């Protein structure tokens, strides 16, 4: 059965009610990126929600963990990078698999028009709430989309964080990026991922179309002080 979609044109308080009905208590977490402060909606008691999902699993039902709701180190590093990266004033940006959509929030705050896609309707719900909470709703569009088809337009910049975890999707993702990025040399693609993710087949296919540049950055967890290395990739058309 298809996942239920939400009316994301509703006002923020109504959207938050939907989130609470699905996940229990939620709260806005203050997140500092590139000298700016953002409020990002989080599930307040994630472990309690996961335990609830595990009960369904024991009852023989399949469940999907809300991994999109977590602010991963790769998202934080990407947000910091994008807060300063020079884009043309009229650049249109696409974030793929947005989840909490931190990168899109950073770029929308800078004044860019952003579109966020995800296949998970709950992720799109949280993305839209975050846009409204951070007063960037007018420059922020959310779209339900997988990698099967293009979006009917081309974007100047495409961003994705921690998206390379299903190898069966690699070919589709590479094609999706190619279809939706402007053909001009000015087009930019930025990917960030945990060092554990290799995704050799994805990068091999992408290298046929793009020049790929790689760097590594470190994010320090506030709670533990642990340093988390993150790979950053920049694609440019050949």
Phi, psi and omega in degrees: 000136182295145179292138181294133176264162183246157173276097186277006173273354179294156177294163188300319182297325177290322178294321178296321177302320178297316180297317180295320179299327182273318191247356188084203183299139175233162179209155176269127178260133177283126182233125179261124180221123175055037179082000178248154178249133180235151174250121186239124183291133180228152172287122189293316179240081183298319182297321178297319179293319178297319177300321177297318177295322180296326176298322177294323179298317179296335179276005177092006180265147176276143180227158177236123180289142182280063181296336180296338186282343183277141173273095184285153176308322180299325178290320179295315179297317178299316179302315179297318181296316183287339181295340183239349186290131182284122173238156177298150187302328183258019182297139173253134190241141176241125171254123182265133180061053193296325186060237178288347173063040181298317180299317179296322178297317179300314183287324176295322177298329177283353176106003181275152174278125185235147173236133180244128177245151172197156174269346182267120183293328178292322177298317178296324177299310181295322178300314181295318177301316180298321178298315181293318181296327182263014173059038176237018184303327183289338180253016193228118180241137176246138185222132174280121184201140169259197182263009186287323186229157173287173182262004177084008176205171181244141183250149180284334183214134177238134185231142175207139179237132176050048182258350187262068181239350177242107186298329181293345180265354189300314181298317180295319181295316179301317179292320180298317178298314181299318182294326190258357177267143176304150180283342183294155179297341182288345181300140182234138172234131178234127177235143174227143181202155176302148181300337182289338182273124184260306174055045184301320182296322179297313182290328177296314179293318182295329182293347176288337183247329188239149162279133185242124177247141185231140172218166179234134178234167182236136176243130180262121178295130181295319185289318187253342184077003182287136179273126182248110178286141182227135175273133176245132180238138175238126179253137171229143179296144177285000000 
